[in-house]
Amino acid sequence: MGHENLTMVTEFYFSDFPRFENGSLLFFIPLLFIYVFIIVGNFMIFFAVQLDTRLHNPMYNFISLFSFLEIWYTTVTIPKMLSNLVSEQKTISFIGCLLQMYFFHSLGVTEGLVLTIMAVDRYVAICNPLRYAIIMTPQLCIQLSTGSCIFGFLVLLPEIVWISTLPFCGPNQIHQLFCDFEPVLCLACTDTSMILVEDVIHAVSILTSVSVITLSYIRIIPVIRRIPSGESRQKAFSTCAAHITIFLLFFGSVTLMYLRFSVTFPPLLDETIALMFAVLAPLFNPIIYSLRNKDMKDAIKKVLCSPKIFNAFGSH
């Protein structure tokens, strides 16, 4: 039987959302608050770094890039989740689903790379402080930031193009809160053993980042402990603690989701893990960076009290 006779799926249905009458508002309101908080919090960090010249250094530039990426990373999935909670039609078009997967994962890969660069930046700053300014030049920082974004957005193109050519002819229910590779590929009416190859590629890229970050901190922590001045030691520790916390949240949930190969989890656990890296990790980013860091707190206060911001909004 040729593919011509098959009725092709043009949209997918998210079957795991609660129906409106079954209390979906209980989920809608907290999720909306979290989303608004993520957007406002990350925009504040982004603007604080841009507007405060004291923060114009590699570390804060990478933090502001990470915050900027988080805004888009959450915008790819959360607004659709919110609309699924309150609408009867919990559907997404085939193209919409491909785009959601592409942007969600491209932004995720880019964030992973930025976190890796941040660890290397801290390693150079703490273990080679005298050479830091020579190594981490503004040009290099721009190249690393741009390179991360280009790589993140190119590396997933082949996978998305391949999925777009697969025949989808049967069931169209996605058992997840947003479009993701495995729940979508399960619905294809063809052999998708290529998934295993993709799994290996994902695993190698995740493990490479995790290894680089872990090795950096294995070298950094003993150096910090030897810093004679208590105040300098405290400052170095608080910067690294914030970064390690974000790293554990981000890569911990990603590892649970994507480094399990054929191990299947109960649907509820699957969705909980998905919420961890799509919603909760981005929620903690602004909290961790603004609470752990005195310079960032001061810069955010300046942004909130800055007449420049209000004038900018007032002039539109």
C-alpha positions as CSV (number, residue, x, y, z in Angstrom):
1,M,0.0,0.0,0.0
2,G,1.6,3.3,-1.1
3,H,1.6,6.4,1.1
4,E,-0.8,8.0,-1.5
5,N,-3.8,6.1,-0.1
6,L,-3.0,7.1,3.5
7,T,-4.8,10.0,5.0
8,M,-2.1,12.3,6.2
9,V,-2.2,13.9,9.6
10,T,-2.4,17.7,9.4
11,E,-2.6,18.5,13.1
12,F,-1.8,16.9,16.4
13,Y,-3.9,16.8,19.5
14,F,-2.4,17.2,23.0
15,S,-4.3,14.5,24.9
16,D,-2.8,15.0,28.4
17,F,-4.2,18.4,29.3
18,P,-7.1,18.5,31.8
19,R,-10.4,19.5,30.4
20,F,-11.6,23.0,31.3
21,E,-14.5,21.9,33.5
22,N,-12.0,19.6,35.4
23,G,-10.2,22.5,37.0
24,S,-7.7,23.4,34.3
25,L,-7.8,27.0,35.7
26,L,-6.0,25.6,38.8
27,F,-3.0,25.1,36.4
28,F,-3.6,28.1,34.2
29,I,-3.3,30.8,36.8
30,P,0.0,29.6,38.4
31,L,1.5,28.9,35.0
32,L,0.6,32.4,33.7
33,F,2.2,34.0,36.8
34,I,5.3,31.9,36.3
35,Y,5.5,32.9,32.7
36,V,5.1,36.6,33.4
37,F,7.7,36.4,36.2
38,I,10.2,34.6,33.8
39,I,9.7,37.2,31.1
40,V,9.9,40.2,33.4
41,G,12.8,38.8,35.5
42,N,15.0,37.8,32.6
43,F,14.3,41.2,30.8
44,M,15.4,43.0,34.0
45,I,18.6,41.0,34.1
46,F,19.2,41.6,30.4
47,F,18.6,45.4,30.7
48,A,20.5,45.7,34.0
49,V,23.6,44.3,32.3
50,Q,23.2,46.5,29.1
51,L,22.6,49.7,31.1
52,D,25.2,49.3,33.9
53,T,28.7,49.9,32.6
54,R,30.2,48.2,35.7
55,L,28.7,45.0,34.4
56,H,30.2,45.3,30.9
57,N,32.5,42.3,31.3
58,P,32.4,38.7,29.8
59,M,30.7,37.0,32.8
60,Y,27.7,39.4,32.9
61,N,27.5,39.6,29.1
62,F,27.1,35.8,29.1
63,I,24.5,36.0,31.9
64,S,22.5,38.6,29.9
65,L,22.7,36.5,26.8
66,F,21.5,33.5,28.8
67,S,18.6,35.5,30.2
68,F,17.7,36.7,26.7
69,L,17.6,33.1,25.4
70,E,15.5,32.0,28.3
71,I,12.8,34.6,27.3
72,W,12.4,32.9,23.9
73,Y,13.0,29.4,25.2
74,T,9.9,29.7,27.4
75,T,7.9,31.6,24.9
76,V,8.1,28.7,22.4
77,T,6.1,26.4,24.8
78,I,4.4,28.1,27.6
79,P,1.9,30.3,25.7
80,K,0.7,27.2,23.8
81,M,0.4,25.3,27.1
82,L,-1.7,28.2,28.5
83,S,-4.0,28.2,25.5
84,N,-4.4,24.4,25.7
85,L,-5.5,24.7,29.3
86,V,-8.4,27.0,28.4
87,S,-9.4,26.1,24.9
88,E,-11.5,23.1,23.7
89,Q,-9.3,22.6,20.7
90,K,-6.0,21.4,22.2
91,T,-4.4,21.0,18.8
92,I,-1.3,22.2,16.9
93,S,-0.7,22.1,13.2
94,F,1.9,19.8,11.8
95,I,4.1,22.8,10.8
96,G,3.4,24.5,14.2
97,C,4.6,21.3,15.9
98,L,7.8,21.1,13.8
99,L,8.5,24.8,14.5
100,Q,7.9,24.4,18.2
101,M,10.4,21.4,18.3
102,Y,13.0,23.2,16.3
103,F,13.0,26.5,18.3
104,F,12.7,24.8,21.7
105,H,15.6,22.5,21.1
106,S,17.7,25.1,19.2
107,L,17.4,27.5,22.0
108,G,18.0,24.7,24.5
109,V,21.3,23.7,22.7
110,T,22.4,27.3,22.6
111,E,21.7,27.8,26.3
112,G,23.7,24.6,27.0
113,L,26.7,26.1,25.0
114,V,26.4,29.4,26.8
115,L,26.5,27.7,30.2
116,T,29.6,25.8,29.0
117,I,31.3,29.0,27.9
118,M,30.4,30.6,31.3
119,A,32.2,27.7,33.1
120,V,35.3,28.2,30.9
121,D,35.1,32.0,31.5
122,R,35.1,31.4,35.3
123,Y,38.0,28.9,35.0
124,V,40.1,31.5,33.2
125,A,39.1,34.3,35.6
126,I,39.9,32.3,38.8
127,C,42.7,30.0,37.7
128,N,44.5,32.4,35.3
129,P,43.5,35.8,36.6
130,L,46.6,37.6,35.3
131,R,45.9,36.4,31.7
132,Y,42.2,36.8,31.9
133,A,42.0,40.2,30.1
134,I,44.3,38.9,27.3
135,I,42.4,35.7,26.8
136,M,38.7,36.8,27.2
137,T,38.8,39.8,24.9
138,P,35.5,41.5,23.8
139,Q,36.1,40.1,20.3
140,L,36.4,36.5,21.6
141,C,33.2,36.9,23.7
142,I,31.3,38.1,20.7
143,Q,32.6,35.3,18.6
144,L,31.7,32.7,21.3
145,S,28.2,34.1,21.8
146,T,27.5,34.3,18.0
147,G,29.1,30.9,17.5
148,S,26.8,29.3,20.1
149,C,23.7,30.8,18.5
150,I,24.7,29.7,15.0
151,F,25.7,26.2,16.1
152,G,22.5,25.8,18.2
153,F,20.2,26.8,15.3
154,L,22.1,24.8,12.6
155,V,22.7,21.5,14.4
156,L,19.0,20.6,14.6
157,L,18.0,21.6,11.1
158,P,18.7,18.1,9.5
159,E,16.7,16.4,12.2
160,I,13.6,18.7,11.7
161,V,13.9,18.4,7.9
162,W,14.0,14.6,8.2
163,I,10.9,14.5,10.5
164,S,9.0,16.8,8.1
165,T,9.4,14.1,5.3
166,L,8.0,11.3,7.4
167,P,4.5,10.0,6.8
168,F,2.1,10.6,9.7
169,C,-1.1,8.7,8.9
170,G,-2.6,7.2,12.0
171,P,-3.0,8.3,15.6
172,N,-2.4,12.0,16.2
173,Q,-2.4,12.2,20.0
174,I,0.7,13.7,21.6
175,H,1.3,12.4,25.1
176,Q,3.3,15.3,26.3
177,L,2.8,19.0,27.2
178,F,4.4,20.3,24.0
179,C,5.8,18.9,20.7
180,D,9.0,16.9,21.4
181,F,11.0,14.5,19.3
182,E,10.0,11.2,20.9
183,P,6.2,11.7,21.3
184,V,6.0,13.0,17.7
185,L,8.2,10.3,16.2
186,C,6.1,7.6,17.9
187,L,3.2,8.7,15.7
188,A,5.0,8.3,12.3
189,C,3.8,5.4,10.2
190,T,7.3,4.3,9.2
191,D,10.5,2.9,10.7
192,T,12.0,5.5,12.9
193,S,15.1,3.6,14.0
194,M,17.0,6.8,13.1
195,I,15.8,8.0,16.5
196,L,18.6,6.0,18.1
197,V,21.2,7.8,16.0
198,E,19.6,11.1,17.1
199,D,19.7,9.9,20.8
200,V,23.4,9.2,20.5
201,I,24.0,12.7,19.0
202,H,22.0,14.3,21.8
203,A,23.8,12.2,24.4
204,V,27.3,13.1,23.1
205,S,26.5,16.9,23.0
206,I,25.0,16.9,26.5
207,L,27.8,14.8,28.0
208,T,30.5,17.0,26.3
209,S,29.0,20.2,27.9
210,V,28.6,18.5,31.3
211,S,32.2,17.2,31.2
212,V,33.7,20.6,30.3
213,I,31.7,22.3,33.1
214,T,32.5,19.7,35.7
215,L,36.2,19.7,34.9
216,S,36.3,23.5,35.1
217,Y,34.8,23.4,38.5
218,I,37.0,20.6,39.7
219,R,39.9,23.0,39.0
220,I,38.1,26.2,40.2
221,I,37.0,25.1,43.7
222,P,40.4,24.3,45.2
223,V,41.7,27.6,43.8
224,I,38.9,29.6,45.4
225,R,39.5,27.8,48.7
226,R,43.1,29.1,48.7
227,I,42.1,32.8,48.2
228,P,43.5,34.5,51.3
229,S,41.0,37.4,51.5
230,G,37.6,36.3,52.9
231,E,35.7,38.9,50.9
232,S,37.2,37.9,47.6
233,R,36.7,34.2,48.4
234,Q,33.0,34.9,49.2
235,K,32.5,36.8,46.0
236,A,34.1,34.1,43.8
237,F,32.1,31.4,45.6
238,S,28.7,33.2,45.2
239,T,29.3,33.8,41.5
240,C,30.2,30.1,40.9
241,A,27.4,28.8,43.2
242,A,24.8,30.7,41.1
243,H,26.3,29.2,37.9
244,I,26.5,25.7,39.3
245,T,22.9,25.8,40.5
246,I,21.6,26.9,37.1
247,F,23.9,24.2,35.5
248,L,22.5,21.4,37.8
249,L,18.9,22.5,37.2
250,F,19.3,22.8,33.4
251,F,21.4,19.7,32.7
252,G,19.8,17.6,35.4
253,S,16.4,17.8,33.9
254,V,17.7,17.6,30.3
255,T,19.6,14.4,31.3
256,L,16.5,12.8,32.8
257,M,14.5,13.6,29.7
258,Y,17.0,12.7,26.9
259,L,19.6,10.4,28.2
260,R,17.4,7.4,29.0
261,F,17.3,5.8,25.6
262,S,14.6,3.1,25.7
263,V,13.7,3.5,29.4
264,T,10.1,4.6,29.6
265,F,8.7,6.6,32.5
266,P,5.0,6.8,33.6
267,P,3.3,9.6,31.7
268,L,2.9,11.8,34.8
269,L,6.7,11.5,35.6
270,D,7.4,12.3,31.9
271,E,5.3,15.5,32.1
272,T,6.8,16.5,35.5
273,I,10.4,16.2,34.0
274,A,9.2,18.2,30.9
275,L,7.8,20.9,33.2
276,M,11.1,21.0,35.1
277,F,13.2,22.0,32.2
278,A,10.6,23.9,30.2
279,V,9.2,25.9,33.1
280,L,10.9,25.5,36.5
281,A,14.6,25.8,35.4
282,P,13.9,29.1,33.6
283,L,11.9,30.3,36.6
284,F,14.9,29.9,38.9
285,N,17.3,31.7,36.6
286,P,16.4,35.3,37.5
287,I,15.9,34.4,41.1
288,I,19.3,32.8,41.5
289,Y,21.2,35.5,39.5
290,S,19.6,38.4,41.2
291,L,19.6,37.1,44.7
292,R,23.1,35.6,44.8
293,N,24.9,38.6,43.4
294,K,25.3,42.1,44.9
295,D,26.4,43.8,41.7
296,M,23.4,42.4,39.9
297,K,21.0,43.5,42.7
298,D,22.4,47.0,42.5
299,A,22.1,47.1,38.7
300,I,18.5,45.9,38.8
301,K,17.6,48.5,41.4
302,K,19.1,51.1,39.1
303,V,17.0,49.8,36.2
304,L,13.9,49.9,38.3
305,C,14.6,53.5,39.4
306,S,16.0,54.7,36.1
307,P,14.1,57.5,34.5
308,K,15.6,56.4,31.2
309,I,13.4,53.3,31.1
310,F,10.2,55.2,31.9
311,N,11.1,57.9,29.3
312,A,11.7,55.2,26.7
313,F,8.2,53.7,27.4
314,G,6.6,57.1,27.6
315,S,7.9,58.3,24.3
316,H,6.2,55.5,22.3
